[in-house]
Amino acid sequence: MATAMFTVFHAVVMRKLPVIEPDRVVALWTFRDPSVEVGLTLPDLEELSRESRTLRDAAGVVHWGAAAIPVTEGDRPLVLKQGMVTHNFFDVVGARPVLGRLFRPEDGVEGAAPVTVISYQAWQQGFGGDPSVLGRGLTTTQDLRRYAIVGVTPPGFDYPVGTDYWTMPRQFDLVDVVARLVPNATAETARSEFLTIARRLDLQRQASMHPSSPW
């Protein structure tokens, strides 16, 4: 029942996003599925993308959604909600910036300079709609990491719900999946395939963590 409610909720959210063909975008997750012990890691996401026949491309969204993280912009304190997504997230959903750019593949390379994209609402309310916001930095108080602002999402882009700024996941983060369907694939066939792959990856992980004794 929880899975069904989550699927319906996300289908409604996706349809409301200002993206290309929102009805072809699906959210896939393992949370509360008793057949999968551990959610997807970033390497799992890459494996899913290689193996899937129903998904044209798949992006990761850190599973806790938008979290309120105190940040500073210069000497100015702000409380903004952070969402963490993989570098291809905005391409997968088909979003276009109103200012600057969104994430690029090179932003996800290890050692790349930290960057962030802010929401239209955060741009208007936190920065007065100032176009010179590009290049300014948000520093998270939890780890003092400075993210350069490179772009602003379109009005109404709100995924995970409530996100004010987006950064990229860390290697140890678990992710839910947001993906675009191939032609003729349905959300149900994609979900079935996704769970099949996720279960196998989970079993492989458990086997590697608890190898059989040779004695």
Secondary structure, 3 states (H helix, E strand, C coil): CHHHHHHHHHHHHHHHCCCCCHHHEEEECCCCCCCCCCCECHHHHHHHHHHCCCEEEEEEEECCCCEEEEEEECCEEEEEEEEEECCCHHHHHCCCCCEECCCCHHHHCCCCCCEEEECHHHHHHHHCCCHHHCCCEEEECCCCCEEEEEEECCCCCCCCCCCCEEECCCCCCCEEEEEEECCCCCHHHHHHHHHHHHHHHHHHHHHHHCCCCCC
